[in-house]
Amino acid sequence: MLILILRNVIYSIILLISLPIMFFVGLPFTLFKHGANKVGRTWSRCMLWCLKHIIGLKYEVHGAENIPDHPAIICSKHQSIQRDHVRPTLFAPCLNKVNGKPT
């Protein structure tokens, strides 16, 4: 039980330290096309590595063959921290639009 608590504390510390670092590292990349998206995907891969090797989380993606390679609206059925890390590594870079104008 103590080892599980220690693993979670280590992961939480890494998460809390990496968020502001990645924000400030990623900020200049917003000037480049898909720059911030690449930084976010890199951070997601790092967090997935931490989840796998520190926490011991294992995950499977079912239906990966159904992921489109063209623009599409992706809706997630469940909300969790894992979804936020896995989704950017599975799907192509996104373009957000509000009222038909790129944001």
N, C-alpha and C positions, 0 to 999 in steps of 0.2 A: 504493500500500500504506500509506503514511504517513497519507494522508487517511482511510482506513478505520479505522486505529487511533485517530486523533484523534476521529473521530465516535463510536466506541465508548466512548472515555474520557469524552467530554462527556455522552453518554447515561447512563453509569454514575454519574457525579457527580450528575446531575440525579435519577436514581433513588434514590441513597443519601441525598441531602439531602431529597428530597420525602417519603420514607417516614416518618421521625420527625415531620416537620411535619404530615403528614396524620393521623398517629396522634393527636397532641395536639389538632389542630383537630377531628377526628372524635369524640373522646372525649365531649364534652358532647352531641353529637347522638345518642348512644345512648339518651338519655332520651326521645327522640321516636320515634314509630312510623315505621319505615323511614328514620330519620335517618342512621344509620351507613351504610346501604345507599346512600343518595343521595351521601354523601361518597365512598364507595368507587367508585361509578360515575363521579363527576366526576374522581377521580384516574385511573381507568382511561382515560377519554377523553383526559386530558392526556398520559398515557404513550403512548397510541396516536398522538397528534399528534406527540410526540417521535420515536417509531419511524418515522413516515412522513417527517417533515421533516428529522430529524437523521441517522438511520441510512439512510433511503431504502427502508424496508420497505414492500412492497405486499402486500396480502392480499385474498382474495376469500372470500366466504361462499357456499358451495354448499348448497342445500336450505333456505334461509331461510324458504321458504313452508311448511316442515314444522315450524317452531318453534311449539309450542302457546301459546295465549293464556290457558290455564288452568293450575292447579297440576299439576306433573309432576316426575318425577325425570329430571334431565339428567346423562348420563354422557359424559365426553369420552374419545375413543379415544386421543389422544396427549397427552403432557405437555410443555408448553413455556411460556416466559414470555409468548408471544403469546396463548396460550389463556387465561392468567390475566387479560390485559387485555381481550381481545375478549369473553369470555363475559359479564361483568357489563353490557356495553353492549348485548348482544343479548337477554338474557332479563329478564323482569319481576323485581321484587324477590323475594327468597327468604324463606322462613320455615323455620328449622332446628328440628327436633324430635328430642328424645332420649327414648325410652320414652313417646312420646305427649304429652310436655310441652314447650311452647315454650321455647327456650333464649335 
